[in-house]
C-alpha cells in the first residue's frame, strides 16, 4: 500500500474547505473516495481543517493526523479454562 503524500492530504483538506464533495475531491487528487473519507475523518477527529493546516509544517500536520496510530489497546480475552480437558467433553 502506497502512502499518500502530504501534498495530497493538504489538497484534500483545501478542496473540502472550498465545499467540494468527496467524489470531486477524489477525482481531483486521483485517489479513492474511501481514502478521501479516511483523511477527512482523521482531520475531524484531530479538530483541524484547512485554516489550521495552512500555518503548520508537514511534520506538525502529520503528527496531528496520525497521533493515535499504533496505540490500539490490547484486546481483552477471557481466561482459558485449562481444567476443562480434565473434566471431559460433553457429547450432545
KEVEX-324145 format. One record per atom (N, C-alpha, C): x, y, z; residue in one letter. Coordinates in steps of 0.1 Angstrom, whole numbers, padded with zeros to 4 digits, always signed. Atoms other than C-alpha are relative to their C-alpha. Example, Ala and Ser with C-alpha at 12.3 -4.5 7.8 and 13.67 -1.06 7.14 Angstrom:
BEGIN
+0009-0012+0000A/+0123-0045+0078A/+0009+0012+0000A/-0009-0011+0000S/+0137-0011+0071S/-0008+0011+0008S/
END
This chain:
BEGIN
+0008-0012+0000X/+0000+0000+0000X/+0009+0012+0000X/-0008-0012+0001X/+0015+0033-0011X/-0006+0011+0009X/+0005-0011-0009X/+0013+0062+0014X/-0004+0012-0008X/+0004-0012+0007X/-0005+0093+0003X/+0010+0012+0004X/-0009-0011-0003X/+0018+0123+0001X/-0007+0011+0008X/+0005-0011-0008X/+0014+0153+0024X/-0006+0010-0009X/+0006-0009+0010X/+0007+0174-0007X/-0014-0003-0003X/+0014+0005+0003X/-0023+0153-0015X/-0009+0002+0012X/+0008-0002-0012X/-0035+0154+0021X/-0004+0014+0002X/+0003-0015-0001X/-0033+0192+0022X/-0010+0004-0011X/+0009-0003+0011X/-0051+0193-0012X/-0014-0005+0004X/+0013+0005-0004X/-0079+0171+0002X/-0007+0010+0010X/+0006-0010-0009X/-0084+0195+0031X/-0003+0013-0006X/+0003-0012+0007X/-0082+0225+0009X/-0013+0000-0008X/+0012+0002+0008X/-0108+0212-0015X/-0013-0002+0008X/+0011+0002-0009X/-0131+0202+0014X/-0004+0014+0005X/+0003-0014-0005X/-0128+0238+0027X/-0007+0008-0010X/+0007-0007+0011X/-0139+0250-0007X/-0014-0005-0003X/+0014+0005+0002X/-0171+0229-0004X/-0001-0011-0010X/+0001+0011+0010X/-0162+0201-0028X/-0005-0013+0006X/+0004+0013-0005X/-0178+0167-0024X/+0011-0010+0000X/-0010+0010-0002X/-0158+0136-0015X/+0004-0006-0014X/-0002+0005+0014X/-0162+0123-0051X/+0008+0010-0008X/-0007-0011+0008X/-0150+0156-0066X/+0015+0000+0005X/-0014+0000-0005X/-0120+0156-0043X/+0008-0012-0004X/-0007+0012+0004X/-0111+0120-0050X/+0004+0001-0015X/-0004-0001+0015X/-0112+0127-0088X/+0011+0010-0002X/-0010-0011+0002X/-0091+0159-0084X/+0014-0005+0004X/-0013+0004-0005X/-0063+0142-0064X/+0003-0014-0004X/-0002+0014+0006X/-0066+0108-0083X/+0002-0010+0011X/+0000+0010-0011X/-0073+0087-0052X/-0014-0005+0002X/+0013+0006-0003X/-0102+0066-0039X/-0008+0008+0009X/+0009-0008-0009X/-0132+0081-0022X/+0002-0004+0014X/-0003+0005-0014X/-0125+0059+0008X/+0012+0006+0006X/-0012-0006-0005X/-0091+0074+0011X/-0003+0015+0004X/+0004-0014-0003X/-0105+0109+0010X/-0008+0000+0013X/+0008+0001-0012X/-0131+0099+0036X/+0008-0002+0012X/-0009+0003-0011X/-0104+0085+0058X/+0008+0012+0005X/-0008-0011-0004X/-0083+0116+0058X/-0009+0011+0005X/+0009-0010-0005X/-0113+0139+0063X/-0005-0004+0014X/+0004+0005-0013X/-0123+0117+0093X/+0011+0003+0010X/-0012-0002-0008X/-0088+0119+0107X/+0001+0015+0004X/-0001-0014-0003X/-0088+0157+0104X/-0011+0004+0009X/+0011-0003-0009X/-0122+0159+0120X/+0003-0005+0014X/-0003+0005-0013X/-0111+0137+0149X/+0011+0008+0007X/-0011-0008-0005X/-0080+0159+0153X/-0004+0014+0003X/+0005-0013-0002X/-0101+0190+0152X/+0007+0011-0008X/-0006-0010+0009X/-0083+0206+0123X/-0006+0000-0013X/+0005-0002+0013X/-0093+0219+0090X/+0011+0008-0008X/-0009-0007+0009X/-0077+0238+0061X/+0006+0012+0007X/-0005-0012-0006X/-0074+0270+0081X/+0011-0002+0010X/-0010+0004-0010X/-0053+0253+0108X/+0013-0006-0007X/-0011+0007+0007X/-0032+0233+0083X/+0009+0010-0008X/-0007-0009+0008X/-0021+0263+0063X/+0013+0005+0007X/-0011-0005-0008X/+0001+0276+0091X/+0009-0010+0006X/-0008+0010-0007X/+0016+0243+0101X/+0010-0007-0011X/-0009+0008+0009X/+0046+0223+0087X/-0006-0014-0003X/+0005+0014+0003X/+0041+0189+0071X/+0002-0009+0012X/-0002+0009-0011X/+0056+0172+0102X/-0011+0003+0011X/+0010-0004-0010X/+0031+0191+0125X/-0013-0006-0004X/+0013+0005+0005X/+0001+0181+0103X/+0000-0015+0002X/-0001+0015-0001X/+0013+0145+0102X/-0002-0004+0014X/+0001+0004-0014X/+0017+0144+0140X/-0015+0001+0005X/+0014-0002-0004X/-0019+0157+0144X/-0009-0011-0006X/+0009+0009+0006X/-0035+0134+0119X/+0003-0015+0004X/-0004+0014-0003X/-0016+0102+0129X/+0004-0002+0015X/-0005+0001-0013X/-0012+0107+0166X/-0004-0012+0008X/+0005+0012-0007X/-0032+0076+0176X/+0004-0013-0007X/-0004+0012+0007X/-0016+0052+0151X/+0009-0008+0008X/-0008+0009-0008X/-0002+0022+0168X/-0003+0000+0015X/+0003-0001-0014X/-0019+0030+0201X/-0013-0007+0003X/+0012+0007-0002X/-0047+0005+0199X/+0001-0008+0013X/-0001+0008-0012X/-0055-0010+0233X/+0000-0015-0003X/+0001+0014+0003X/-0049-0047+0235X/-0013-0006+0003X/+0013+0007-0001X/-0079-0070+0231X/+0000-0008+0013X/+0001+0008-0012X/-0091-0084+0264X/-0007-0013-0003X/+0005+0013+0003X/-0098-0121+0262X/-0003-0007+0013X/+0003+0008-0012X/-0114-0145+0286X/+0011-0009+0003X/-0011+0009-0004X/-0090-0166+0306X/-0004-0014-0005X/+0002+0014+0004X/-0085-0201+0293X/-0002-0009+0011X/+0003+0010-0011X/-0100-0229+0314X/+0007-0012-0003X/-0009+0011+0003X/-0072-0254+0313X/-0006-0013+0006X/+0005+0011-0007X/-0091-0277+0336X/-0012-0007-0008X/+0011+0005+0008X/-0119-0282+0310X/+0003-0014-0006X/-0004+0012+0006X/-0100-0310+0293X/+0000-0012+0010X/+0000+0010-0011X/-0097-0329+0326X/-0014-0005+0003X/+0013+0003-0003X/-0134-0328+0331X/-0007-0009-0011X/+0006+0007+0011X/-0141-0344+0297X/-0009+0009-0008X/+0009-0007+0009X/-0162-0333+0268X/-0014-0005+0001X/+0014+0004-0001X/-0199-0334+0269X/-0004-0004-0014X/+0004+0004+0013X/-0213-0354+0240X/-0015+0003-0002X/+0014-0003+0002X/-0246-0340+0227X/-0006-0008-0010X/
END
